[in-house]
Amino acid sequence: MVLAVESVDTSNTPALAQTLRCIDTDVHNDLPSLEELRPFLPKKWHIWLDSGGPGAAARYYANMGSGRMDDAVREEDGLCAGDPDWVAQQLMAKYRIDLGILTGVLFDLSIQHDHRFYVALASAYNEWTLEKWVRPYDCFKGSIACPAQDVEAAAAEVRRLGRNPGMVQVLLAAGARLPYGNAHYWPIYRAAAEHDLPIAIHIGGEGTGIANAPTGVGVPSTYLEFHTGHSKTMMAHCVSLIAEGVFEEFPALKFAFRRRKEDCSPDRPAGPHCRPCRPSAGGAAAARHRHRRNPARRAPHPSRP
């Protein structure tokens, strides 16, 4: 997703933000191999990489496509975004994008089975992102990969990196064991709020690993069904955040729904106390959802014959 920033009053905006005119909020930088994470991974986990790395839970459907622009593949490694120099040239410079927010390829680590290993892997991946992509390049910012199956470890990782200027959001997969409004996840939100970091929820992981089924009625047989149902997963998380009181508990916390497909807005409840989810004026990169009471607003009733 690319955002073009409109001209606004910038008198109270930091100087760097005033210079940004185009931001790509969803840059999937590739991880060529798990071997690249070995220097950042505690030695006790190295044995897991010795045979090529552990198998990861994945969906198995036909006709999914490559998910990439095949005309942007770099011949040297066969990847679109495995080399930061290549991405800086072929994406950032070519399309005059000022800043790219890296979302990577491991955002669904939060639905994998062995939480101990994936807590360590998330930390290693975050350090690799900073070392290879963020520190050497002013045009890239990172996302904190979050092992949400262990919320206390995830919160600790957010606090460890929360003050690092190279990290600008906390990243969760849409695939989850529970709706994201559930208090189970609140330690992560508390840590993010402490560091004024938004939570980004990205499509991925639905129906795999420890995640629930990708639709409200179970696991579909075809990729068409699976893909079409993505927006409903996001709707469920959005409604849960509102109904469970997340924004009363953390009034400054913001959420961004990444790759939410055609329609992420839940149907409006037939009552005066809710309004649809919509982006706030607080920033283009995050959507803030609130549950507000306003007796003056009445949901429209359908006309009757």
PASEBA-1860 file (N, C-alpha, C; in nm, 3 decimals):
! residues 305
1> MVLAVESV> 0.085/-0.119/0.000/0.000/0.000/0.000/0.088/0.123/0.000 ~ 0.057/0.218/-0.088/0.132/0.342/-0.096/0.041/0.457/-0.059 ~ 0.087/0.544/0.029/0.009/0.660/0.071/0.073/0.786/0.018 ~ -0.007/0.869/-0.048/0.037/1.001/-0.087/-0.009/1.098/0.020 ~ 0.082/1.171/0.079/0.052/1.257/0.192/0.001/1.392/0.141 ~ -0.118/1.431/0.185/-0.177/1.557/0.143/-0.109/1.675/0.215 ~ -0.120/1.792/0.155/-0.067/1.913/0.217/-0.154/1.952/0.335 ~ -0.093/1.964/0.452/-0.166/2.000/0.574/-0.082/2.099/0.653
9> DTSNTPAL> -0.141/2.152/0.757/-0.068/2.240/0.847/0.039/2.159/0.919 ~ 0.165/2.195/0.902/0.276/2.118/0.960/0.349/2.195/1.069 ~ 0.285/2.293/1.127/0.353/2.377/1.226/0.394/2.298/1.350 ~ 0.316/2.190/1.382/0.349/2.110/1.500/0.402/1.971/1.463 ~ 0.448/1.957/1.341/0.496/1.829/1.292/0.648/1.828/1.289 ~ 0.713/1.717/1.334/0.858/1.709/1.327/0.910/1.733/1.185 ~ 1.031/1.786/1.176/1.087/1.826/1.046/1.092/1.710/0.948 ~ 1.132/1.589/0.996/1.143/1.476/0.905/1.009/1.442/0.843
17> AQTLRCID> 0.904/1.441/0.924/0.772/1.407/0.873/0.725/1.508/0.770 ~ 0.765/1.635/0.784/0.723/1.737/0.689/0.779/1.713/0.550 ~ 0.891/1.641/0.540/0.953/1.619/0.410/0.897/1.499/0.337 ~ 0.815/1.417/0.402/0.763/1.296/0.341/0.641/1.328/0.254 ~ 0.645/1.277/0.132/0.533/1.298/0.041/0.472/1.167/-0.007 ~ 0.548/1.058/-0.002/0.495/0.929/-0.045/0.555/0.819/0.042 ~ 0.470/0.738/0.103/0.512/0.632/0.194/0.452/0.500/0.148 ~ 0.537/0.399/0.132/0.488/0.264/0.107/0.479/0.195/0.242
25> TDVHNDLP> 0.358/0.166/0.286/0.337/0.114/0.421/0.344/-0.038/0.430 ~ 0.378/-0.106/0.321/0.374/-0.252/0.323/0.478/-0.309/0.227 ~ 0.605/-0.295/0.262/0.714/-0.345/0.179/0.754/-0.484/0.230 ~ 0.733/-0.586/0.148/0.765/-0.723/0.188/0.909/-0.757/0.148 ~ 1.002/-0.713/0.232/1.140/-0.750/0.208/1.159/-0.899/0.234 ~ 1.229/-0.965/0.142/1.246/-1.110/0.150/1.356/-1.148/0.249 ~ 1.339/-1.264/0.309/1.445/-1.329/0.387/1.498/-1.442/0.300 ~ 1.616/-1.426/0.237/1.665/-1.528/0.145/1.676/-1.667/0.205
33> SLEELRPF> 1.712/-1.674/0.333/1.727/-1.803/0.400/1.728/-1.780/0.550 ~ 1.679/-1.879/0.624/1.687/-1.870/0.770/1.832/-1.866/0.817 ~ 1.924/-1.911/0.734/2.066/-1.907/0.769/2.114/-1.765/0.798 ~ 2.048/-1.666/0.737/2.086/-1.527/0.760/2.058/-1.485/0.904 ~ 1.973/-1.559/0.972/1.938/-1.525/1.110/2.030/-1.592/1.212 ~ 2.113/-1.685/1.167/2.197/-1.760/1.259/2.283/-1.670/1.348 ~ 2.347/-1.564/1.295/2.431/-1.479/1.382/2.352/-1.408/1.492 ~ 2.221/-1.397/1.476/2.138/-1.324/1.573/2.060/-1.418/1.664
41> LPKKWHIW> 2.075/-1.549/1.642/1.997/-1.648/1.715/2.084/-1.713/1.823 ~ 2.033/-1.727/1.946/2.111/-1.796/2.051/2.158/-1.934/2.003 ~ 2.278/-1.973/2.044/2.340/-2.095/1.992/2.256/-2.220/2.017 ~ 2.180/-2.223/2.125/2.102/-2.344/2.154/1.999/-2.374/2.046 ~ 1.964/-2.273/1.965/1.867/-2.292/1.858/1.932/-2.319/1.723 ~ 2.065/-2.315/1.715/2.131/-2.333/1.586/2.103/-2.469/1.525 ~ 2.085/-2.569/1.610/2.058/-2.703/1.558/1.930/-2.707/1.476 ~ 1.839/-2.616/1.507/1.714/-2.609/1.431/1.737/-2.565/1.287
49> LDSGGPGA> 1.848/-2.494/1.263/1.878/-2.446/1.129/1.968/-2.540/1.051 ~ 2.027/-2.637/1.118/2.128/-2.722/1.055/2.074/-2.803/0.938 ~ 1.948/-2.837/0.940/1.889/-2.915/0.830/1.799/-2.830/0.741 ~ 1.824/-2.699/0.740/1.745/-2.610/0.656/1.635/-2.536/0.728 ~ 1.622/-2.559/0.858/1.521/-2.489/0.935/1.396/-2.572/0.955 ~ 1.317/-2.540/1.055/1.195/-2.617/1.084/1.089/-2.592/0.979 ~ 1.003/-2.690/0.961/0.888/-2.669/0.874/0.789/-2.576/0.942 ~ 0.725/-2.493/0.862/0.629/-2.396/0.916/0.489/-2.429/0.867
57> AARYYANM> 0.391/-2.404/0.951/0.252/-2.425/0.912/0.219/-2.334/0.794 ~ 0.151/-2.389/0.695/0.119/-2.311/0.575/-0.014/-2.360/0.517 ~ -0.074/-2.278/0.433/-0.197/-2.319/0.364/-0.160/-2.395/0.236 ~ -0.248/-2.483/0.194/-0.222/-2.564/0.075/-0.340/-2.551/-0.021 ~ -0.329/-2.454/-0.110/-0.429/-2.434/-0.213/-0.359/-2.420/-0.348 ~ -0.430/-2.453/-0.453/-0.377/-2.436/-0.588/-0.412/-2.297/-0.640 ~ -0.342/-2.257/-0.745/-0.372/-2.133/-0.818/-0.361/-2.008/-0.731 ~ -0.266/-2.006/-0.639/-0.248/-1.889/-0.554/-0.163/-1.781/-0.621
65> GSGRMDDA> -0.088/-1.818/-0.725/0.002/-1.722/-0.787/0.128/-1.705/-0.704 ~ 0.221/-1.630/-0.758/0.349/-1.610/-0.689/0.342/-1.502/-0.582 ~ 0.243/-1.413/-0.594/0.233/-1.304/-0.498/0.338/-1.198/-0.516 ~ 0.402/-1.194/-0.633/0.507/-1.095/-0.655/0.501/-1.044/-0.798 ~ 0.570/-0.936/-0.823/0.583/-0.883/-0.959/0.700/-0.954/-1.026 ~ 0.670/-1.047/-1.116/0.774/-1.128/-1.175/0.872/-1.047/-1.260 ~ 0.829/-0.931/-1.309/0.920/-0.849/-1.388/1.016/-0.769/-1.300 ~ 1.002/-0.782/-1.166/1.091/-0.712/-1.074/1.189/-0.806/-1.006
73> VREEDGLC> 1.196/-0.931/-1.053/1.283/-1.029/-0.990/1.430/-0.998/-1.022 ~ 1.512/-1.006/-0.922/1.657/-0.987/-0.938/1.720/-1.120/-0.977 ~ 1.792/-1.122/-1.088/1.845/-1.246/-1.142/1.943/-1.314/-1.047 ~ 2.020/-1.236/-0.971/2.124/-1.293/-0.886/2.069/-1.384/-0.777 ~ 1.950/-1.355/-0.724/1.897/-1.438/-0.615/1.756/-1.489/-0.642 ~ 1.694/-1.449/-0.753/1.560/-1.495/-0.786/1.452/-1.436/-0.698 ~ 1.482/-1.326/-0.629/1.387/-1.262/-0.538/1.356/-1.120/-0.584 ~ 1.239/-1.074/-0.548/1.202/-0.935/-0.576/1.262/-0.838/-0.475
81> AGDPDWVA> 1.277/-0.884/-0.351/1.316/-0.791/-0.245/1.413/-0.855/-0.148 ~ 1.509/-0.931/-0.200/1.607/-0.993/-0.114/1.730/-0.909/-0.088 ~ 1.749/-0.806/-0.170/1.866/-0.720/-0.158/1.820/-0.575/-0.137 ~ 1.860/-0.512/-0.028/1.811/-0.376/0.000/1.853/-0.274/-0.105 ~ 1.972/-0.289/-0.165/2.011/-0.197/-0.272/1.915/-0.207/-0.389 ~ 1.878/-0.329/-0.425/1.785/-0.353/-0.536/1.649/-0.288/-0.508 ~ 1.599/-0.304/-0.387/1.470/-0.246/-0.352/1.477/-0.094/-0.350 ~ 1.587/-0.042/-0.298/1.604/0.104/-0.296/1.601/0.162/-0.437
89> QQLMAKYR> 1.658/0.088/-0.532/1.661/0.136/-0.670/1.529/0.110/-0.744 ~ 1.482/-0.015/-0.736/1.368/-0.057/-0.818/1.232/-0.016/-0.762 ~ 1.225/0.013/-0.634/1.099/0.056/-0.574/1.106/0.201/-0.528 ~ 1.198/0.228/-0.437/1.199/0.360/-0.374/1.233/0.471/-0.473 ~ 1.345/0.456/-0.543/1.388/0.561/-0.636/1.300/0.564/-0.760 ~ 1.270/0.447/-0.815/1.195/0.439/-0.940/1.056/0.503/-0.928 ~ 0.991/0.481/-0.814/0.855/0.532/-0.796/0.849/0.652/-0.702 ~ 0.966/0.709/-0.675/0.977/0.831/-0.593/0.906/0.817/-0.458
97> IDLGILTG> 0.934/0.705/-0.391/0.879/0.678/-0.258/0.982/0.723/-0.154 ~ 0.940/0.805/-0.061/1.033/0.861/0.038/1.067/0.763/0.149 ~ 0.969/0.683/0.190/0.989/0.596/0.305/0.913/0.465/0.283 ~ 0.981/0.353/0.314/0.918/0.223/0.304/0.911/0.157/0.440 ~ 0.791/0.112/0.480/0.773/0.042/0.606/0.783/-0.108/0.577 ~ 0.885/-0.171/0.633/0.911/-0.312/0.607/0.817/-0.401/0.688 ~ 0.746/-0.489/0.619/0.661/-0.586/0.688/0.713/-0.729/0.671 ~ 0.809/-0.749/0.582/0.880/-0.874/0.572/0.794/-0.993/0.532
105> VLFDLSIQ> 0.840/-1.111/0.572/0.773/-1.236/0.533/0.746/-1.328/0.652 ~ 0.781/-1.287/0.772/0.763/-1.374/0.889/0.657/-1.322/0.985 ~ 0.563/-1.241/0.935/0.463/-1.186/1.027/0.370/-1.295/1.081 ~ 0.365/-1.412/1.013/0.279/-1.519/1.063/0.353/-1.613/1.159 ~ 0.469/-1.571/1.208/0.539/-1.654/1.308/0.456/-1.667/1.436 ~ 0.360/-1.578/1.455/0.279/-1.580/1.577/0.176/-1.692/1.579 ~ 0.162/-1.767/1.468/0.067/-1.879/1.469/0.138/-2.013/1.455 ~ 0.271/-2.012/1.467/0.346/-2.137/1.460/0.340/-2.209/1.596
113> HDHRFYVA> 0.373/-2.338/1.596/0.345/-2.421/1.712/0.440/-2.402/1.830 ~ 0.569/-2.406/1.805/0.665/-2.404/1.916/0.696/-2.259/1.956 ~ 0.628/-2.210/2.057/0.642/-2.070/2.094/0.783/-2.038/2.142 ~ 0.853/-2.133/2.201/0.988/-2.106/2.252/1.083/-2.071/2.139 ~ 1.080/-2.153/2.034/1.168/-2.127/1.920/1.129/-1.997/1.851 ~ 1.000/-1.974/1.834/0.958/-1.857/1.757/0.973/-1.726/1.835 ~ 0.977/-1.733/1.966/1.015/-1.615/2.044/1.160/-1.577/2.011 ~ 1.248/-1.677/2.009/1.389/-1.651/1.975/1.403/-1.608/1.831
121> LASAYNEW> 1.327/-1.671/1.741/1.336/-1.637/1.599/1.287/-1.495/1.573 ~ 1.181/-1.454/1.640/1.129/-1.318/1.622/1.234/-1.215/1.660 ~ 1.299/-1.236/1.774/1.404/-1.143/1.818/1.519/-1.139/1.717 ~ 1.561/-1.259/1.668/1.668/-1.264/1.569/1.628/-1.194/1.440 ~ 1.504/-1.214/1.399/1.455/-1.152/1.276/1.450/-0.999/1.289 ~ 1.409/-0.952/1.405/1.406/-0.807/1.427/1.546/-0.748/1.420 ~ 1.643/-0.816/1.480/1.781/-0.766/1.476/1.837/-0.771/1.334 ~ 1.805/-0.877/1.262/1.848/-0.888/1.121/1.789/-0.773/1.038
129> TLEKWVRP> 1.661/-0.743/1.060/1.596/-0.633/0.987/1.669/-0.501/1.011 ~ 1.701/-0.474/1.136/1.772/-0.351/1.169/1.911/-0.349/1.107 ~ 1.982/-0.462/1.118/2.121/-0.468/1.073/2.134/-0.460/0.922 ~ 2.048/-0.529/0.849/2.063/-0.537/0.704/1.986/-0.429/0.629 ~ 1.872/-0.387/0.681/1.783/-0.299/0.606/1.771/-0.158/0.663 ~ 1.758/-0.147/0.793/1.720/-0.018/0.851/1.840/0.073/0.877 ~ 1.940/0.023/0.948/2.054/0.108/0.984/2.132/0.159/0.863 ~ 2.152/0.078/0.759/2.229/0.129/0.645/2.149/0.217/0.550
137> YDCFKGSI> 2.015/0.223/0.564/1.933/0.292/0.465/1.832/0.384/0.535 ~ 1.837/0.510/0.502/1.744/0.606/0.561/1.602/0.587/0.509 ~ 1.586/0.520/0.396/1.454/0.510/0.334/1.370/0.394/0.389 ~ 1.425/0.312/0.480/1.350/0.199/0.533/1.329/0.211/0.684 ~ 1.210/0.171/0.728/1.180/0.156/0.870/1.124/0.017/0.894 ~ 1.148/-0.040/1.011/1.109/-0.177/1.039/0.983/-0.189/1.121 ~ 0.930/-0.312/1.124/0.816/-0.350/1.208/0.864/-0.454/1.308 ~ 0.817/-0.445/1.430/0.858/-0.542/1.533/0.778/-0.670/1.515
145> ACPAQDVE> 0.846/-0.776/1.470/0.781/-0.907/1.460/0.745/-0.954/1.600 ~ 0.622/-0.999/1.616/0.567/-1.018/1.750/0.520/-1.162/1.770 ~ 0.586/-1.240/1.857/0.544/-1.378/1.883/0.425/-1.383/1.978 ~ 0.306/-1.356/1.925/0.188/-1.333/2.008/0.139/-1.457/2.080 ~ 0.189/-1.577/2.042/0.147/-1.695/2.116/0.207/-1.700/2.256 ~ 0.306/-1.615/2.282/0.363/-1.597/2.416/0.357/-1.447/2.445 ~ 0.247/-1.401/2.502/0.223/-1.256/2.510/0.324/-1.184/2.599 ~ 0.369/-1.249/2.705/0.466/-1.182/2.792/0.600/-1.165/2.720
153> AAAAEVRR> 0.643/-1.266/2.647/0.766/-1.254/2.570/0.749/-1.152/2.458 ~ 0.631/-1.149/2.397/0.604/-1.052/2.291/0.610/-0.909/2.346 ~ 0.549/-0.888/2.463/0.553/-0.756/2.525/0.696/-0.715/2.558 ~ 0.775/-0.812/2.605/0.915/-0.782/2.636/0.992/-0.743/2.512 ~ 0.962/-0.807/2.398/1.029/-0.772/2.273/0.990/-0.632/2.226 ~ 0.863/-0.598/2.245/0.818/-0.462/2.210/0.891/-0.359/2.296 ~ 0.904/-0.387/2.424/0.974/-0.293/2.512/1.123/-0.287/2.480 ~ 1.181/-0.398/2.439/1.324/-0.400/2.405/1.354/-0.310/2.286
161> LGRNPGMV> 1.263/-0.306/2.190/1.288/-0.231/2.068/1.203/-0.105/2.056 ~ 1.118/-0.082/2.155/1.022/0.027/2.143/1.082/0.165/2.128 ~ 1.200/0.186/2.183/1.264/0.317/2.173/1.358/0.327/2.054 ~ 1.372/0.220/1.980/1.459/0.223/1.862/1.390/0.300/1.750 ~ 1.450/0.407/1.700/1.384/0.487/1.597/1.367/0.414/1.465 ~ 1.435/0.300/1.450/1.421/0.224/1.327/1.296/0.139/1.322 ~ 1.228/0.121/1.435/1.106/0.041/1.441/0.986/0.133/1.462 ~ 0.886/0.122/1.376/0.776/0.218/1.381/0.639/0.156/1.406
169> QVLLAAGA> 0.631/0.024/1.421/0.503/-0.038/1.452/0.526/-0.180/1.503 ~ 0.422/-0.236/1.564/0.422/-0.374/1.609/0.336/-0.453/1.511 ~ 0.387/-0.567/1.462/0.321/-0.640/1.354/0.262/-0.772/1.403 ~ 0.134/-0.791/1.376/0.063/-0.915/1.409/0.000/-0.972/1.282 ~ -0.012/-1.105/1.277/-0.082/-1.170/1.165/-0.231/-1.172/1.193 ~ -0.311/-1.164/1.086/-0.456/-1.172/1.103/-0.498/-1.310/1.153 ~ -0.424/-1.413/1.115/-0.450/-1.545/1.170/-0.418/-1.547/1.318 ~ -0.511/-1.591/1.401/-0.492/-1.585/1.546/-0.577/-1.692/1.614
177> RLPYGNAH> -0.539/-1.722/1.737/-0.616/-1.819/1.817/-0.739/-1.754/1.878 ~ -0.733/-1.624/1.904/-0.842/-1.550/1.967/-0.862/-1.419/1.893 ~ -0.981/-1.359/1.899/-1.000/-1.225/1.843/-0.909/-1.126/1.916 ~ -0.859/-1.026/1.844/-0.756/-0.940/1.900/-0.804/-0.842/2.007 ~ -0.931/-0.834/2.030/-0.977/-0.754/2.143/-0.965/-0.825/2.276 ~ -0.945/-0.956/2.272/-0.939/-1.036/2.394/-0.827/-0.988/2.486 ~ -0.854/-0.988/2.616/-0.757/-0.938/2.714/-0.626/-1.018/2.713 ~ -0.628/-1.137/2.655/-0.505/-1.216/2.642/-0.394/-1.134/2.576
185> YWPIYRAA> -0.429/-1.048/2.479/-0.329/-0.973/2.403/-0.295/-0.838/2.465 ~ -0.361/-0.801/2.572/-0.342/-0.667/2.626/-0.200/-0.637/2.673 ~ -0.122/-0.733/2.723/0.018/-0.700/2.755/0.096/-0.646/2.636 ~ 0.067/-0.697/2.516/0.132/-0.645/2.395/0.087/-0.502/2.370 ~ -0.042/-0.477/2.384/-0.094/-0.343/2.359/-0.041/-0.243/2.461 ~ -0.028/-0.287/2.585/0.024/-0.199/2.689/0.168/-0.157/2.656 ~ 0.249/-0.253/2.612/0.387/-0.222/2.577/0.393/-0.129/2.456 ~ 0.307/-0.153/2.357/0.304/-0.066/2.240/0.261/0.076/2.277
193> AEHDLPIA> 0.160/0.086/2.363/0.111/0.218/2.405/0.219/0.294/2.483 ~ 0.297/0.223/2.562/0.403/0.288/2.638/0.505/0.356/2.547 ~ 0.522/0.302/2.426/0.621/0.356/2.333/0.556/0.426/2.214 ~ 0.425/0.450/2.224/0.352/0.523/2.119/0.369/0.456/1.983 ~ 0.360/0.324/1.981/0.371/0.247/1.857/0.234/0.195/1.816 ~ 0.196/0.209/1.689/0.070/0.149/1.643/0.085/-0.002/1.628 ~ -0.028/-0.071/1.629/-0.034/-0.214/1.603/-0.080/-0.233/1.460 ~ -0.002/-0.303/1.379/-0.042/-0.335/1.242/-0.084/-0.481/1.236
201> IHIGGEGT> -0.204/-0.506/1.184/-0.253/-0.642/1.164/-0.250/-0.671/1.014 ~ -0.173/-0.772/0.976/-0.153/-0.801/0.834/-0.218/-0.934/0.799 ~ -0.284/-0.939/0.685/-0.340/-1.063/0.635/-0.233/-1.171/0.634 ~ -0.266/-1.290/0.684/-0.172/-1.401/0.681/-0.193/-1.496/0.797 ~ -0.168/-1.624/0.773/-0.173/-1.725/0.878/-0.310/-1.780/0.908 ~ -0.415/-1.729/0.843/-0.550/-1.775/0.874/-0.564/-1.925/0.844 ~ -0.617/-1.999/0.939/-0.643/-2.140/0.918/-0.521/-2.230/0.921 ~ -0.406/-2.179/0.965/-0.285/-2.261/0.970/-0.229/-2.259/1.112
209> GIANAPTG> -0.141/-2.354/1.142/-0.078/-2.357/1.273/-0.180/-2.361/1.385 ~ -0.165/-2.271/1.481/-0.257/-2.267/1.595/-0.373/-2.171/1.572 ~ -0.380/-2.113/1.453/-0.487/-2.017/1.424/-0.619/-2.088/1.401 ~ -0.727/-2.013/1.421/-0.860/-2.066/1.394/-0.885/-2.077/1.244 ~ -0.998/-2.136/1.208/-1.037/-2.150/1.068/-1.044/-2.013/1.002 ~ -1.016/-2.005/0.872/-1.012/-1.875/0.804/-1.149/-1.815/0.773 ~ -1.256/-1.888/0.794/-1.390/-1.832/0.775/-1.474/-1.865/0.897 ~ -1.588/-1.800/0.908/-1.676/-1.821/1.022/-1.746/-1.954/1.021
217> VGVPSTYL> -1.738/-2.027/0.908/-1.808/-2.155/0.899/-1.712/-2.272/0.877 ~ -1.583/-2.247/0.891/-1.488/-2.356/0.880/-1.381/-2.333/0.774 ~ -1.315/-2.442/0.737/-1.204/-2.435/0.642/-1.256/-2.459/0.500 ~ -1.233/-2.365/0.407/-1.283/-2.381/0.270/-1.197/-2.477/0.189 ~ -1.252/-2.523/0.079/-1.182/-2.618/-0.008/-1.096/-2.551/-0.113 ~ -1.131/-2.429/-0.152/-1.062/-2.364/-0.263/-1.000/-2.232/-0.220 ~ -0.900/-2.189/-0.297/-0.833/-2.063/-0.268/-0.926/-1.944/-0.290 ~ -1.019/-1.956/-0.385/-1.115/-1.849/-0.407/-1.196/-1.821/-0.281
225> EFHTGHSK> -1.244/-1.925/-0.217/-1.319/-1.908/-0.092/-1.230/-1.849/0.018 ~ -1.111/-1.905/0.028/-1.016/-1.859/0.130/-0.984/-1.711/0.113 ~ -0.950/-1.672/-0.008/-0.907/-1.534/-0.033/-1.022/-1.436/-0.014 ~ -1.140/-1.474/-0.059/-1.257/-1.385/-0.047/-1.293/-1.361/0.098 ~ -1.264/-1.457/0.185/-1.301/-1.444/0.326/-1.206/-1.360/0.409 ~ -1.096/-1.311/0.350/-0.998/-1.235/0.428/-1.060/-1.117/0.501 ~ -1.146/-1.043/0.430/-1.199/-0.921/0.491/-1.282/-0.952/0.614 ~ -1.345/-1.069/0.618/-1.428/-1.104/0.733/-1.343/-1.127/0.858
233> TMMAHCVS> -1.223/-1.181/0.838/-1.132/-1.197/0.952/-1.098/-1.061/1.010 ~ -1.068/-0.966/0.925/-1.036/-0.831/0.972/-1.155/-0.766/1.041 ~ -1.275/-0.788/0.985/-1.394/-0.734/1.049/-1.408/-0.788/1.191 ~ -1.384/-0.918/1.206/-1.400/-0.980/1.338/-1.302/-0.921/1.438 ~ -1.177/-0.900/1.396/-1.079/-0.839/1.486/-1.120/-0.695/1.521 ~ -1.168/-0.621/1.422/-1.206/-0.482/1.443/-1.320/-0.471/1.544 ~ -1.424/-0.553/1.524/-1.538/-0.552/1.616/-1.493/-0.593/1.756 ~ -1.405/-0.692/1.763/-1.356/-0.738/1.893/-1.281/-0.627/1.967
241> LIAEGVFE> -1.198/-0.552/1.896/-1.124/-0.442/1.959/-1.219/-0.340/2.021 ~ -1.329/-0.314/1.951/-1.426/-0.217/2.001/-1.506/-0.275/2.118 ~ -1.560/-0.395/2.096/-1.651/-0.454/2.194/-1.581/-0.491/2.325 ~ -1.454/-0.528/2.317/-1.381/-0.571/2.437/-1.322/-0.453/2.516 ~ -1.340/-0.331/2.464/-1.297/-0.213/2.539/-1.150/-0.179/2.528 ~ -1.084/-0.222/2.419/-0.941/-0.195/2.404/-0.913/-0.045/2.402 ~ -1.001/0.033/2.340/-0.973/0.175/2.326/-1.014/0.256/2.449 ~ -1.090/0.195/2.536/-1.111/0.256/2.667/-0.989/0.232/2.756
249> EFPALKFA> -0.932/0.113/2.745/-0.815/0.079/2.826/-0.690/0.149/2.776 ~ -0.678/0.163/2.642/-0.560/0.225/2.581/-0.606/0.333/2.483 ~ -0.649/0.448/2.534/-0.713/0.549/2.448/-0.623/0.606/2.340 ~ -0.491/0.599/2.355/-0.402/0.655/2.254/-0.353/0.551/2.153 ~ -0.389/0.426/2.173/-0.340/0.318/2.087/-0.407/0.323/1.950 ~ -0.328/0.299/1.847/-0.379/0.300/1.710/-0.356/0.164/1.644 ~ -0.446/0.132/1.552/-0.435/0.007/1.477/-0.437/0.036/1.327 ~ -0.358/-0.040/1.253/-0.360/-0.034/1.107/-0.394/-0.173/1.055
257> FRRRKEDC> -0.487/-0.181/0.962/-0.525/-0.308/0.903/-0.461/-0.318/0.765 ~ -0.362/-0.406/0.752/-0.284/-0.418/0.629/-0.346/-0.523/0.537 ~ -0.355/-0.487/0.408/-0.404/-0.579/0.305/-0.541/-0.633/0.344 ~ -0.630/-0.543/0.383/-0.759/-0.587/0.436/-0.858/-0.624/0.326 ~ -0.817/-0.620/0.202/-0.900/-0.650/0.085/-1.005/-0.542/0.066 ~ -1.118/-0.580/0.004/-1.207/-0.477/-0.047/-1.286/-0.403/0.061 ~ -1.321/-0.469/0.168/-1.410/-0.404/0.265/-1.382/-0.456/0.404 ~ -1.322/-0.373/0.486/-1.292/-0.414/0.623/-1.391/-0.356/0.723
265> SPDRPAGP> -1.475/-0.261/0.680/-1.565/-0.196/0.774/-1.679/-0.289/0.813 ~ -1.696/-0.315/0.941/-1.807/-0.401/0.983/-1.940/-0.335/0.954 ~ -2.044/-0.417/0.937/-2.177/-0.362/0.922/-2.212/-0.280/1.045 ~ -2.279/-0.168/1.023/-2.309/-0.080/1.134/-2.418/-0.141/1.222 ~ -2.396/-0.149/1.354/-2.499/-0.203/1.442/-2.625/-0.118/1.438 ~ -2.739/-0.182/1.457/-2.866/-0.111/1.454/-2.892/-0.047/1.589 ~ -2.814/0.053/1.623/-2.829/0.120/1.750/-2.751/0.250/1.750 ~ -2.771/0.333/1.849/-2.712/0.467/1.848/-2.569/0.475/1.899
273> HCRPCRPS> -2.511/0.367/1.949/-2.388/0.379/2.025/-2.261/0.341/1.950 ~ -2.274/0.297/1.826/-2.155/0.255/1.751/-2.151/0.324/1.616 ~ -2.031/0.341/1.566/-2.015/0.392/1.431/-1.911/0.307/1.360 ~ -1.908/0.307/1.227/-1.815/0.221/1.156/-1.671/0.257/1.186 ~ -1.581/0.159/1.169/-1.438/0.184/1.185/-1.391/0.273/1.072 ~ -1.310/0.370/1.103/-1.257/0.459/1.001/-1.124/0.515/1.048 ~ -1.037/0.557/0.953/-0.910/0.616/0.994/-0.931/0.744/1.072 ~ -0.846/0.768/1.169/-0.855/0.891/1.246/-0.768/0.998/1.183
281> AGGAAAAR> -0.779/1.118/1.234/-0.694/1.227/1.186/-0.554/1.220/1.244 ~ -0.529/1.119/1.328/-0.400/1.110/1.396/-0.285/1.065/1.311 ~ -0.310/1.013/1.189/-0.199/0.972/1.106/-0.246/0.883/0.993 ~ -0.181/0.894/0.877/-0.223/0.817/0.761/-0.186/0.670/0.775 ~ -0.086/0.638/0.856/-0.037/0.500/0.863/-0.110/0.416/0.965 ~ -0.207/0.470/1.036/-0.275/0.390/1.139/-0.422/0.425/1.141 ~ -0.505/0.326/1.166/-0.649/0.350/1.179/-0.687/0.329/1.325 ~ -0.754/0.427/1.379/-0.793/0.421/1.520/-0.943/0.400/1.529
289> HRHRRNPA> -0.984/0.301/1.608/-1.125/0.266/1.615/-1.175/0.289/1.757 ~ -1.285/0.362/1.766/-1.339/0.392/1.898/-1.486/0.352/1.907 ~ -1.527/0.323/2.029/-1.667/0.295/2.060/-1.716/0.415/2.140 ~ -1.799/0.497/2.078/-1.840/0.624/2.141/-1.992/0.629/2.154 ~ -2.032/0.687/2.262/-2.175/0.708/2.283/-2.215/0.845/2.228 ~ -2.321/0.846/2.148/-2.371/0.970/2.092/-2.520/0.953/2.064 ~ -2.603/0.988/2.160/-2.747/0.967/2.142/-2.805/1.039/2.021 ~ -2.734/1.141/1.973/-2.787/1.217/1.860/-2.776/1.139/1.730
297> RRAPHPSR> -2.685/1.042/1.725/-2.666/0.964/1.602/-2.756/0.842/1.608 ~ -2.836/0.823/1.507/-2.926/0.710/1.502/-2.898/0.629/1.376 ~ -2.889/0.501/1.391/-2.868/0.416/1.274/-2.993/0.420/1.188 ~ -2.978/0.433/1.056/-3.095/0.438/0.969/-3.169/0.306/0.969 ~ -3.302/0.312/0.964/-3.384/0.191/0.957/-3.430/0.172/0.813 ~ -3.429/0.049/0.762/-3.473/0.027/0.624/-3.620/0.061/0.609 ~ -3.653/0.116/0.496/-3.794/0.150/0.469/-3.874/0.022/0.449 ~ -3.996/0.025/0.489/-4.082/-0.092/0.475/-4.187/-0.067/0.367
305> P> -4.221/-0.172/0.293/-4.324/-0.153/0.188/-4.460/-0.125/0.248
END
